[in-house]
Amino acid sequence: MANAKEKQADFGFRQVPLGDKQALVDDVFHSVARRYDLMNDLMSGGLHRAWKAALVTAVNPPKGETPFALLDLAGGTGDVAFRVVDAGGPGTRVTVGDINADMLQVGRERAEKSRHDVEFIEANAEALPFPDRSFDCVTIAFGIRNVPQIDVALGEIYRVLKIGGRFLCLEFSSVDVPGLDRLYDLYSFNVIPAVGRAVTGDAEAYRYLVESIRKFPRREKFAGMIRAAGFGRASFESMTGGVVALHSGWRL
């Protein structure tokens, strides 16, 4: 049986040994952590805020004292976590799990300044350090495509969800509007790396992030992966001409 070092994984348009991918992804986010949320605004023209608002609406945390535990994966800077805390009531408890220590440090500093009560934990999505059936909801926004073994991570998400819990994944997708696809490619491969160089000093990090979008499975295939992990009622909603999709699945 082949070991992880012999298997290959996509790192943008390159193939790398599976065992090397996580370190390469970590280097990308170490480089951009301090300017990550600013770059999201610049790259999307602020649209990421509307996409994340749709995610939080789907989470629908209870307004009152009802206990509600949410795990936000790959959300180290706290952007989604803070939105959920603000939308929920005093019974809402949010944990951020991220494998990247630099991103988590940014989130902790922001939580302290903004007085958001959020727990930040260094966690690998492929081996989550939480008991079975710990959370009412698990979210991940623009992070699943960076996980070396997506199927393994989906299995872990399923494990830590309570019965009746929901998985919500916001991820870039395939543009399905004629003409917009060509403009999107021109913008992605030319403008975004240049802006990344100007703002973070690292064009290559953003070239990888653009390439990783193109290598991510199409909406229908990813929905099938969610079903294969055991989730019921797997569905997705396309937004902004297919630039982004919000995927959903339930642990029934």
Helices and strands as residue ranges (DSSP letters): E 8-11, E 14-17, H 18-32, G 33-35, H 36-44, H 47-59, E 68-73, H 79-87, E 92-98, H 101-114, E 118-122, E 135-141, G 144-146, H 150-160, E 161-172, H 180-186, I 187-191, H 192-200, H 203-215, H 219-228, E 232-239, G 240-242, E 244-250
